[in-house]
Amino acid sequence: MSDEQTMSETSAIHHEPADEKFDADSVFVIANDILKRATRIVDLMVQGSDQSHEENLEKEAPQATSFRPPLYKLINQLSCELMACRTPGEQTANKTTTSILTILKSYPWNAKALLTLVAFSFEYGEFWLLAQLHSSNQLAKSVGMLKRVEAILEPPGLIQKYKKEIGELNDLTKETLEVIRSILEFEKLSINDTKDVSEDAYRTTITTIVACMIQMSCLTSDEDKKQKLSPLVDKIKLIKEDLKKQILRNQQIEEAEAYRNLEEIIQTPAGIVVFLKALLPTKDDVHMLFDGSTKTPVSIDELKNKNVLLFFSDLNISDDDISILKPIHDEIRNKDDQYKILWIPIMNQWTDDLQKKFEKLQPKMSWYTVKHFGPVRGIRFIEKKWEFNNSPILMVMNPQGEVEHRNALHMIQVWGMRAFPFTEANEEKLVKESTWIGDIMAGIEPNLQDLIKDEKHIFLYGGTDSDWMEQFKEKASALADDPIIKETLISIKLFSLGKDNPNILRLFWNKIRSLFSCKCDEKITNKLLSFETQKGWAILSKGSRVEVIGDANIIMLFLNDFGNWKDKVSSEKGFEGCFKEYNDKSLEGNHLCSHISIPFNAGKIREKMECPRCPRFMESSVKFRCCHGMAMNNDD
């Protein structure tokens, strides 16, 4: 039968709309899981491939699906139709394809192809599962006899006789699975319609599945006839490549349209819900979220007339990132229910592994999250307009859809609920009122607050060199206990931020970087950031006022030379004044380079930055770093 005759016969079949709703994604999950495992078994048995991937597959499990009893009956009917075609040849494949299309006439084309794949996966998966268990399980061996499994397994080594045919069949199965995956991906783009995929492409895909089933029958029969698959291999690869190109092209068109649409909505706000519906992916125009506190789905309309904290991140967020928002979520629930947090994960590409990562992260959040993983329609808008670079940001939007803060995460990191209502105006107020030491150490060392209130002298010190820190502690303690210091009634307390407590150290530097982002006490913050990777540093403060910040060398010079200037402590300059004077003199002629590392999520990077040690502007460069999820050290 020619291609023209085949298409004419296909078009003559009356296609009616299905009465029941068809959840293609849920059905594909099962077929994908079966065929991934079955094709892997074939690779292991025939090709002798590495088994490490098999171990990874065993850790995976498909999502719960929406299979209903009528669908089971239909798949069994299709399976019987496939099993009935045993004679190799194009005519048999085309005739069976036409029969399948008649059975599925009430389903759309994408469902026709997918349901045929599911029926095939049932037979293919069962056969190779029995083959895998043939030598170790008597039940599998007995059932396998009825399925003719022994035809390619016994005598031992016979499977190698058909190595080429089995490998070709397995590769074509993988290609066909990818075609169906691409069809489903293609139709998810809002500007697409399943009609954009030609009926010829659908029919070729279904015919390929039928041909694979015929080849299975040939391999287990006593006859030496085989189905020719090579012509279909070329066709199915061509369909796959064409679909990939269409998906890429239409994604670019959709992204451009989404960008313009979101830009218009931001410029002329129409409400928070209107904005979110334009931003988030939808299925059948139903926008649903997941409430982490009740573990139930909720409509996106629940956010109408609410202030929403939009938590954008990739899937590499840590428990620390999540813990920042937990107390905020608990507190804002008491604000007349007018504030909500919504997590929106941003990924350029989604895979099965990323889906599983998403499913592990979602239960950790007690606030709203998107209900399903998937691409965000306005990802380019978020990246360009709001400078999202994978690191978490928390954008605050009022009920009217107006942006109140482009990233309130930094102010929350420093001030917690004092940052409420998380507006830019409130951040400016907090920056002006900042006590620096008090803000930084809140939540790190609670006992420090009383010392700050009593205007006590505080030595806060840290570094990457444990030996230097021990030396500092010894000399600073001796200074604090010196009789002259005691006579002047000066009380000096020491607080260490060493590598022995990585969680506290990470929290401290995160707060420092957040202060940098908030442009709070820039001279102090910039100077301390330049010491982050050095072996030692110390801050002397009197109450909340920072008097001196010094690196390892300057601080140690000061302590070692204390005996030469301690008599001046009782003068009008006082202890902190003497220290500051000594520090300034020590810096004269000191030309050591200063380095400041600024994360990309620190807000808009400044074009110029003044050196924390001299009046010159610093040179800028790009630095890449990985801390492997741990606190940074000198060896990174």
C-alpha positions as CSV (number, residue, x, y, z in Angstrom):
1,M,0.0,0.0,0.0
2,S,1.4,3.4,-1.0
3,D,1.8,6.4,1.4
4,E,-1.0,8.2,-0.5
5,Q,-3.4,5.3,-0.1
6,T,-2.5,5.0,3.5
7,M,-3.2,8.7,4.2
8,S,-6.4,8.5,2.2
9,E,-7.6,5.5,4.4
10,T,-6.5,7.3,7.5
11,S,-8.5,10.5,6.6
12,A,-11.5,8.4,5.9
13,I,-11.7,7.3,9.6
14,H,-14.2,9.5,11.4
15,H,-12.4,11.2,14.3
16,E,-14.8,12.2,17.1
17,P,-14.0,14.1,20.3
18,A,-13.5,11.9,23.3
19,D,-16.2,12.0,26.0
20,E,-13.7,11.7,28.8
21,K,-10.9,14.0,29.7
22,F,-7.5,12.5,28.8
23,D,-4.5,13.3,31.0
24,A,-1.6,12.7,28.6
25,D,1.1,13.6,31.2
26,S,0.0,11.0,33.7
27,V,-0.3,8.3,31.1
28,F,3.1,9.1,29.6
29,V,4.7,8.7,33.1
30,I,3.9,5.0,33.1
31,A,4.9,4.3,29.5
32,N,8.2,6.2,30.0
33,D,9.0,4.4,33.2
34,I,8.4,1.0,31.6
35,L,10.3,1.6,28.5
36,K,13.3,3.3,30.2
37,R,13.7,0.2,32.4
38,A,13.0,-2.3,29.6
39,T,15.4,-0.8,27.1
40,R,18.0,-0.7,29.9
41,I,17.5,-4.4,30.5
42,V,18.1,-5.1,26.8
43,D,21.3,-2.9,26.9
44,L,22.6,-4.9,29.8
45,M,21.7,-8.4,28.5
46,V,22.6,-7.9,24.8
47,Q,25.2,-5.1,24.8
48,G,26.8,-5.9,28.2
49,S,26.5,-2.2,29.2
50,D,27.6,-0.7,32.6
51,Q,25.1,-1.5,35.4
52,S,25.5,1.7,37.4
53,H,22.6,3.4,35.6
54,E,20.4,0.4,36.4
55,E,21.0,1.1,40.1
56,N,19.9,4.7,39.6
57,L,16.7,3.6,37.8
58,E,15.8,1.3,40.7
59,K,15.7,4.3,43.1
60,E,13.2,6.1,40.8
61,A,9.4,5.5,40.9
62,P,6.7,7.0,38.6
63,Q,4.2,9.6,39.9
64,A,0.7,8.5,40.8
65,T,-1.3,8.6,37.6
66,S,-5.0,9.2,36.7
67,F,-5.5,5.8,35.1
68,R,-9.2,4.9,35.1
69,P,-10.8,1.4,34.6
70,P,-12.0,2.3,31.0
71,L,-8.4,3.2,30.1
72,Y,-7.2,-0.2,31.3
73,K,-9.8,-1.9,29.1
74,L,-8.8,0.2,26.1
75,I,-5.1,-0.6,26.6
76,N,-5.8,-4.3,26.8
77,Q,-7.8,-4.0,23.5
78,L,-4.9,-2.3,21.8
79,S,-2.4,-4.8,23.2
80,C,-4.4,-7.6,21.7
81,E,-4.5,-5.8,18.4
82,L,-0.7,-5.5,18.5
83,M,-0.2,-9.1,19.5
84,A,-2.3,-10.3,16.6
85,C,0.0,-8.8,13.9
86,R,2.8,-11.4,13.4
87,T,3.5,-11.4,9.7
88,P,6.4,-9.1,8.8
89,G,5.8,-6.6,6.1
90,E,4.6,-3.1,5.4
91,Q,1.1,-4.2,4.5
92,T,0.6,-5.9,7.9
93,A,1.9,-2.8,9.7
94,N,-0.4,-0.4,7.8
95,K,-3.5,-2.6,8.3
96,T,-2.9,-2.9,12.0
97,T,-2.3,0.8,12.2
98,T,-5.6,1.5,10.5
99,S,-7.4,-0.9,13.0
100,I,-5.8,0.9,15.9
101,L,-6.9,4.3,14.6
102,T,-10.4,3.0,14.2
103,I,-10.4,1.8,17.9
104,L,-9.1,5.2,19.0
105,K,-11.3,7.4,16.7
106,S,-12.7,9.3,19.6
107,Y,-9.3,10.4,20.8
108,P,-7.1,13.3,19.6
109,W,-4.0,12.4,17.5
110,N,-1.6,12.8,20.4
111,A,-3.6,10.4,22.5
112,K,-3.8,7.9,19.7
113,A,0.0,7.8,19.5
114,L,0.5,7.8,23.3
115,L,-2.1,5.0,24.0
116,T,-0.5,2.8,21.3
117,L,2.9,3.4,22.9
118,V,1.4,2.4,26.3
119,A,0.0,-0.8,24.9
120,F,3.3,-1.6,23.3
121,S,5.2,-0.8,26.5
122,F,3.0,-3.4,28.4
123,E,4.1,-6.2,26.0
124,Y,7.8,-5.0,25.6
125,G,8.2,-4.4,29.4
126,E,6.7,-7.8,30.3
127,F,8.8,-9.7,27.9
128,W,12.1,-8.3,29.0
129,L,11.2,-8.5,32.7
130,L,10.6,-12.2,32.2
131,A,13.9,-12.5,30.3
132,Q,15.8,-10.8,33.1
133,L,14.3,-13.1,35.8
134,H,14.4,-16.2,33.6
135,S,17.4,-17.9,35.2
136,S,16.6,-16.9,38.8
137,N,12.8,-17.2,39.2
138,Q,10.9,-20.4,38.3
139,L,7.6,-18.5,38.0
140,A,9.1,-16.1,35.5
141,K,10.6,-19.0,33.6
142,S,7.3,-20.8,33.3
143,V,5.4,-17.6,32.3
144,G,8.2,-16.8,29.9
145,M,7.7,-20.2,28.2
146,L,4.2,-19.0,27.2
147,K,5.6,-15.7,26.0
148,R,8.3,-17.5,24.0
149,V,11.1,-15.8,26.0
150,E,13.3,-19.0,25.8
151,A,13.3,-18.6,22.0
152,I,16.1,-16.0,22.3
153,L,17.6,-17.2,25.6
154,E,18.1,-20.9,25.2
155,P,20.5,-22.4,24.5
156,P,22.8,-19.9,26.3
157,G,24.5,-17.6,23.8
158,L,21.6,-17.7,21.3
159,I,20.7,-14.1,22.2
160,Q,24.0,-13.0,20.6
161,K,22.7,-14.5,17.3
162,Y,20.1,-11.8,17.2
163,K,22.2,-9.1,18.7
164,K,21.9,-6.8,15.7
165,E,18.2,-7.1,15.3
166,I,17.5,-6.8,19.1
167,G,19.7,-3.8,19.3
168,E,18.1,-2.1,16.3
169,L,14.6,-2.8,17.8
170,N,15.7,-1.4,21.2
171,D,17.2,1.8,19.7
172,L,14.0,2.4,17.6
173,T,11.9,1.9,20.8
174,K,14.0,4.6,22.5
175,E,13.6,7.0,19.5
176,T,9.9,6.5,19.4
177,L,9.6,7.2,23.1
178,E,11.4,10.5,22.5
179,V,9.1,11.4,19.6
180,I,6.1,11.0,21.9
181,R,7.8,13.0,24.6
182,S,8.5,15.8,22.1
183,I,4.9,15.8,20.9
184,L,3.7,16.3,24.5
185,E,6.3,19.0,25.1
186,F,5.3,20.7,21.9
187,E,1.6,20.9,22.7
188,K,2.3,22.4,26.1
189,L,3.5,25.6,24.4
190,S,0.4,27.9,24.5
191,I,0.9,29.1,20.9
192,N,0.8,25.5,19.6
193,D,-2.0,23.1,18.6
194,T,-1.8,19.4,18.2
195,K,-2.9,19.9,14.6
196,D,0.5,21.6,14.1
197,V,2.0,18.1,14.1
198,S,1.0,16.5,10.8
199,E,-1.3,13.5,10.7
200,D,1.4,11.8,8.6
201,A,3.9,12.2,11.5
202,Y,1.4,10.7,13.9
203,R,0.6,7.8,11.6
204,T,4.3,7.1,11.0
205,T,4.9,7.0,14.8
206,I,2.0,4.6,15.3
207,T,3.1,2.4,12.4
208,T,6.7,2.4,13.9
209,I,5.3,1.1,17.2
210,V,3.3,-1.6,15.3
211,A,6.5,-2.6,13.3
212,C,8.4,-2.9,16.6
213,M,5.8,-5.3,17.9
214,I,5.9,-7.3,14.7
215,Q,9.7,-7.6,15.1
216,M,9.2,-8.9,18.6
217,S,7.0,-11.6,17.3
218,C,9.5,-12.5,14.6
219,L,12.3,-12.8,17.0
220,T,10.4,-15.3,19.1
221,S,9.0,-17.3,16.2
222,D,10.5,-20.5,14.7
223,E,10.6,-18.8,11.3
224,D,13.6,-16.9,10.1
225,K,11.6,-13.9,8.8
226,K,12.3,-10.4,10.2
227,Q,10.6,-7.0,10.0
228,K,12.6,-4.4,8.2
229,L,13.0,-1.5,10.6
230,S,15.7,0.6,8.9
231,P,13.3,2.7,6.7
232,L,11.3,3.6,9.8
233,V,14.4,4.5,11.8
234,D,15.2,7.3,9.3
235,K,11.6,8.5,9.3
236,I,11.2,8.5,13.1
237,K,14.5,10.4,13.6
238,L,13.4,13.0,11.0
239,I,10.1,13.5,12.9
240,K,12.0,13.8,16.2
241,E,14.4,16.4,14.8
242,D,11.6,18.4,13.2
243,L,9.7,18.5,16.4
244,K,12.8,19.6,18.3
245,K,13.2,22.5,15.9
246,Q,9.6,23.5,16.1
247,I,9.7,23.4,19.9
248,L,12.8,25.6,20.0
249,R,11.3,28.1,17.5
250,N,7.9,28.3,19.2
251,Q,9.5,28.6,22.6
252,Q,11.3,31.6,21.4
253,I,8.1,33.1,20.0
254,E,6.2,32.4,23.2
255,E,9.0,33.9,25.3
256,A,8.9,37.1,23.3
257,E,5.1,37.3,23.6
258,A,5.3,36.5,27.3
259,Y,8.0,39.2,27.8
260,R,5.9,41.9,26.1
261,N,2.7,40.8,27.9
262,L,4.4,40.9,31.4
263,E,6.0,44.3,30.6
264,E,2.6,45.8,29.8
265,I,1.1,44.3,32.9
266,I,3.9,45.8,35.1
267,Q,3.6,49.2,33.4
268,T,-0.2,49.3,33.8
269,P,-0.9,47.0,36.8
270,A,-4.2,45.1,36.7
271,G,-3.9,43.1,39.9
272,I,-1.6,40.4,41.4
273,V,-3.7,37.5,40.0
274,V,-3.6,38.9,36.5
275,F,0.2,39.1,36.7
276,L,0.6,35.6,38.1
277,K,-1.7,34.1,35.5
278,A,0.5,35.7,32.8
279,L,3.6,34.4,34.5
280,L,2.8,30.8,35.4
281,P,2.3,27.8,33.2
282,T,-1.2,26.5,33.0
283,K,-3.0,23.4,32.0
284,D,-6.5,23.7,30.5
285,D,-6.4,27.3,31.8
286,V,-6.7,26.1,35.4
287,H,-4.3,27.9,37.7
288,M,-3.7,25.9,40.8
289,L,-1.2,26.3,43.7
290,F,-0.3,24.0,46.5
291,D,-0.8,25.1,50.1
292,G,2.1,23.8,52.1
293,S,0.4,24.3,55.4
294,T,-2.7,22.3,54.6
295,K,-1.2,20.0,51.9
296,T,-4.1,20.8,49.6
297,P,-4.4,22.4,46.2
298,V,-5.8,25.9,46.1
299,S,-6.9,28.3,43.3
300,I,-4.6,31.1,42.3
301,D,-7.6,33.4,42.9
302,E,-7.0,32.9,46.6
303,L,-4.2,35.5,46.2
304,K,-6.6,38.2,45.0
305,N,-6.3,41.3,47.2
306,K,-3.2,39.9,48.9
307,N,0.3,41.2,49.2
308,V,2.4,38.4,47.8
309,L,6.1,37.6,48.5
310,L,7.2,35.9,45.3
311,F,10.1,33.5,46.1
312,F,12.1,32.8,42.9
313,S,14.9,30.3,43.0
314,D,16.4,27.4,41.1
315,L,16.3,23.9,42.6
316,N,19.7,24.2,44.3
317,I,18.3,26.2,47.3
318,S,19.5,25.0,50.7
319,D,17.7,24.5,53.9
320,D,19.3,27.8,55.1
321,D,17.5,29.6,52.2
322,I,14.2,28.0,53.2
323,S,14.8,28.6,57.0
324,I,15.1,32.4,56.4
325,L,11.4,32.5,55.3
326,K,9.9,30.1,57.9
327,P,9.7,32.6,60.8
328,I,8.5,35.3,58.3
329,H,5.7,33.0,57.1
330,D,4.7,32.2,60.7
331,E,4.5,35.9,61.6
332,I,2.7,37.2,58.5
333,R,-0.1,34.6,59.0
334,N,-1.2,36.8,61.9
335,K,-1.3,39.9,59.7
336,D,-5.1,39.6,59.0
337,D,-4.2,37.0,56.3
338,Q,-3.1,39.8,53.9
339,Y,0.3,38.5,53.2
340,K,1.3,35.3,51.4
341,I,4.5,33.7,50.2
342,L,4.6,31.8,46.9
343,W,7.6,29.7,45.7
344,I,8.1,29.7,42.0
345,P,11.1,27.6,40.9
346,I,12.9,28.9,37.8
347,M,14.6,26.4,35.4
348,N,15.4,26.7,31.8
349,Q,14.9,22.9,31.2
350,W,13.0,20.4,33.2
351,T,14.0,16.7,33.5
352,D,12.8,13.7,35.4
353,D,15.6,14.2,37.9
354,L,14.7,17.9,38.4
355,Q,11.0,16.8,38.9
356,K,12.1,14.5,41.8
357,K,14.2,17.3,43.2
358,F,11.2,19.6,43.1
359,E,9.1,17.0,44.9
360,K,11.6,16.7,47.7
361,L,11.8,20.5,48.2
362,Q,8.1,21.3,48.0
363,P,7.2,19.5,51.4
364,K,9.8,21.6,53.2
365,M,7.8,24.8,52.5
366,S,4.7,25.6,54.6
367,W,3.7,28.4,52.3
368,Y,2.2,28.4,48.8
369,T,4.1,26.8,46.0
370,V,3.3,26.1,42.3
371,K,1.3,22.9,42.1
372,H,3.2,21.3,39.2
373,F,6.8,21.6,38.0
374,G,7.2,23.1,34.6
375,P,8.7,26.0,32.7
376,V,7.7,29.6,33.8
377,R,6.4,31.5,30.9
378,G,8.1,34.7,31.8
379,I,11.6,33.4,32.7
380,R,13.4,35.9,30.4
381,F,11.5,38.7,31.9
382,I,12.4,37.6,35.5
383,E,16.1,37.2,34.5
384,K,16.4,40.6,32.7
385,K,14.0,42.9,34.5
386,W,14.5,41.5,38.0
387,E,18.1,40.3,37.5
388,F,17.5,36.8,38.6
389,N,20.7,34.7,38.4
390,N,19.6,31.4,39.9
391,S,20.3,32.6,43.5
392,P,17.0,33.1,45.5
393,I,15.2,36.5,45.3
394,L,12.1,37.6,47.1
395,M,10.0,40.1,45.1
396,V,7.2,41.8,47.0
397,M,4.1,42.7,45.0
398,N,1.0,44.4,46.4
399,P,-2.7,43.5,45.6
400,Q,-2.7,46.0,42.7
401,G,0.2,44.1,41.0
402,E,2.8,46.8,41.8
403,V,6.3,45.9,42.8
404,E,7.0,47.1,46.3
405,H,10.5,45.6,46.5
406,R,12.5,43.8,43.8
407,N,14.4,41.6,46.4
408,A,13.5,41.8,50.1
409,L,15.5,38.7,50.9
410,H,18.5,40.8,52.0
411,M,16.6,43.0,54.4
412,I,14.8,40.0,55.9
413,Q,18.2,38.2,56.3
414,V,19.4,41.1,58.5
415,W,16.3,42.5,60.2
416,G,13.8,39.6,60.1
417,M,10.2,40.8,60.8
418,R,11.5,44.3,61.5
419,A,11.6,44.5,57.7
420,F,7.8,44.2,57.5
421,P,6.0,45.3,55.3
422,F,9.1,44.6,53.2
423,T,8.9,47.7,51.1
424,E,11.9,49.7,49.7
425,A,10.8,52.6,51.9
426,N,11.1,50.5,55.0
427,E,14.5,49.3,54.0
428,E,15.8,52.8,53.7
429,K,14.4,53.5,57.2
430,L,16.1,50.5,58.6
431,V,19.4,51.3,56.9
432,K,19.4,54.8,58.5
433,E,18.6,53.3,61.9
434,S,21.0,50.4,61.6
435,T,23.2,49.6,64.7
436,W,25.4,47.4,62.5
437,I,27.0,45.2,65.2
438,G,23.5,44.7,66.9
439,D,21.9,43.9,63.5
440,I,24.6,41.5,62.5
441,M,24.8,39.6,65.7
442,A,21.1,39.3,66.3
443,G,20.3,35.6,66.1
444,I,24.0,34.7,66.2
445,E,25.0,35.8,69.7
446,P,21.9,37.0,71.8
447,N,24.1,37.8,74.8
448,L,25.8,40.5,72.9
449,Q,22.7,42.7,72.9
450,D,23.1,43.6,76.6
451,L,26.7,44.5,76.1
452,I,25.8,46.8,73.2
453,K,23.1,48.5,75.3
454,D,25.6,49.1,78.1
455,E,28.2,50.6,75.7
456,K,30.8,47.9,76.5
457,H,33.9,47.4,74.4
458,I,33.6,44.3,72.1
459,F,36.3,42.5,70.2
460,L,34.6,40.4,67.4
461,Y,37.2,38.3,65.6
462,G,37.5,35.5,63.0
463,G,39.5,34.2,60.1
464,T,40.5,31.1,58.2
465,D,43.7,30.4,60.3
466,S,43.0,28.6,63.6
467,D,46.5,29.3,64.9
468,W,46.2,33.0,64.3
469,M,42.8,33.1,66.1
470,E,44.4,31.3,69.1
471,Q,47.2,33.9,69.2
472,F,44.7,36.7,69.0
473,K,42.6,35.3,71.8
474,E,45.6,34.9,74.0
475,K,47.0,38.4,73.4
476,A,43.6,40.1,73.5
477,S,42.7,38.4,76.7
478,A,46.0,39.6,78.2
479,L,45.2,43.1,77.1
480,A,41.7,42.9,78.6
481,D,43.2,41.8,82.0
482,D,46.0,44.4,82.0
483,P,45.9,46.5,85.2
484,I,45.8,49.8,83.3
485,I,42.7,48.6,81.4
486,K,41.2,47.5,84.7
487,E,42.0,50.9,86.4
488,T,40.2,52.8,83.6
489,L,37.1,50.6,84.2
490,I,37.2,49.4,80.6
491,S,35.5,46.1,80.1
492,I,36.5,44.2,76.9
493,K,34.6,41.1,75.8
494,L,35.8,38.7,73.1
495,F,33.5,36.9,70.7
496,S,34.9,34.4,68.2
497,L,33.6,33.6,64.7
498,G,35.8,30.7,63.8
499,K,35.7,27.6,61.5
500,D,34.7,25.4,64.4
501,N,31.1,26.6,63.9
502,P,30.4,26.7,60.1
503,N,26.7,27.3,60.5
504,I,27.2,30.5,62.6
505,L,30.1,31.6,60.3
506,R,27.9,31.1,57.2
507,L,25.1,33.1,58.8
508,F,27.5,35.9,59.7
509,W,28.9,36.3,56.2
510,N,25.4,36.0,54.7
511,K,24.3,38.9,56.8
512,I,27.4,40.9,55.9
513,R,26.6,40.4,52.2
514,S,23.0,41.3,52.8
515,L,24.1,44.6,54.4
516,F,26.2,45.2,51.4
517,S,23.2,44.7,49.2
518,C,21.2,47.1,51.3
519,K,24.0,49.6,51.1
520,C,24.2,49.8,54.8
521,D,27.3,51.4,56.4
522,E,29.1,50.7,53.1
523,K,32.6,51.7,54.3
524,I,32.5,49.2,57.2
525,T,30.8,46.5,55.2
526,N,33.1,46.8,52.2
527,K,36.2,46.7,54.4
528,L,35.0,43.6,56.3
529,L,34.1,41.8,53.0
530,S,37.7,42.4,51.8
531,F,38.9,40.3,54.8
532,E,36.5,37.4,54.2
533,T,39.1,35.0,52.9
534,Q,42.1,36.2,55.0
535,K,43.6,34.3,57.8
536,G,42.5,36.7,60.4
537,W,40.5,39.9,61.2
538,A,39.0,41.7,64.1
539,I,36.4,44.4,64.8
540,L,36.6,46.7,67.9
541,S,33.3,48.3,68.8
542,K,32.0,50.4,71.7
543,G,28.4,49.5,72.0
544,S,26.9,49.4,68.5
545,R,29.5,51.8,67.1
546,V,32.3,50.2,65.1
547,E,35.6,51.9,66.0
548,V,38.2,49.9,64.1
549,I,38.3,47.0,61.6
550,G,41.7,45.5,61.0
551,D,43.2,42.5,59.2
552,A,45.5,39.9,60.8
553,N,48.7,41.8,60.4
554,I,47.5,45.2,61.7
555,I,45.6,43.7,64.6
556,M,48.6,41.6,65.7
557,L,50.9,44.6,65.5
558,F,48.6,46.5,67.7
559,L,48.4,43.8,70.3
560,N,52.2,43.1,70.3
561,D,52.9,46.8,70.7
562,F,50.4,47.4,73.4
563,G,53.1,47.9,76.1
564,N,54.4,50.9,74.2
565,W,51.2,52.9,74.1
566,K,49.0,51.5,77.0
567,D,49.8,54.6,79.1
568,K,47.8,56.7,76.7
569,V,44.6,54.7,77.4
570,S,43.7,57.0,80.3
571,S,43.9,60.1,78.1
572,E,41.0,61.8,76.4
573,K,41.3,59.6,73.4
574,G,40.4,56.6,75.5
575,F,41.1,53.0,74.5
576,E,39.2,53.0,71.2
577,G,40.8,56.3,70.2
578,C,44.3,55.0,70.8
579,F,43.5,51.9,68.9
580,K,42.1,53.9,65.9
581,E,45.2,56.2,65.9
582,Y,47.5,53.2,65.9
583,N,45.6,51.5,63.2
584,D,45.6,54.6,60.9
585,K,49.4,55.1,61.4
586,S,50.0,51.4,60.6
587,L,48.0,51.7,57.4
588,E,50.3,54.5,56.1
589,G,52.5,53.0,53.4
590,N,50.7,49.7,53.5
591,H,50.0,48.8,49.9
592,L,48.5,45.3,50.3
593,C,45.8,44.5,47.7
594,S,42.2,44.6,48.8
595,H,39.7,42.1,47.3
596,I,35.9,42.1,47.7
597,S,33.8,39.2,46.3
598,I,30.3,40.2,45.4
599,P,27.6,37.6,44.7
600,F,25.4,38.1,41.6
601,N,22.3,38.2,43.7
602,A,23.6,41.2,45.6
603,G,21.4,43.5,43.5
604,K,22.6,45.8,40.8
605,I,26.4,45.6,40.7
606,R,27.9,49.0,41.1
607,E,30.0,50.3,38.2
608,K,32.5,51.9,40.7
609,M,33.6,51.0,44.2
610,E,35.9,52.9,46.4
611,C,38.7,50.9,48.1
612,P,38.0,50.3,51.8
613,R,41.7,51.2,52.6
614,C,42.4,54.1,50.3
615,P,40.5,56.8,48.2
616,R,41.1,55.0,44.9
617,F,38.5,53.1,42.9
618,M,38.9,49.4,42.8
619,E,39.4,47.4,39.6
620,S,36.6,45.0,38.7
621,S,36.9,41.3,37.5
622,V,34.8,38.1,37.4
623,K,35.5,35.3,39.9
624,F,33.9,31.8,39.9
625,R,33.7,29.9,43.2
626,C,32.2,26.6,44.5
627,C,32.0,25.9,48.2
628,H,30.3,22.5,47.7
629,G,27.5,23.6,50.1
630,M,29.9,24.3,52.9
631,A,31.3,27.4,54.5
632,M,34.1,28.9,52.4
633,N,37.7,28.5,53.3
634,N,41.1,29.5,51.9
635,D,41.4,26.3,49.9
636,D,38.3,26.9,47.8
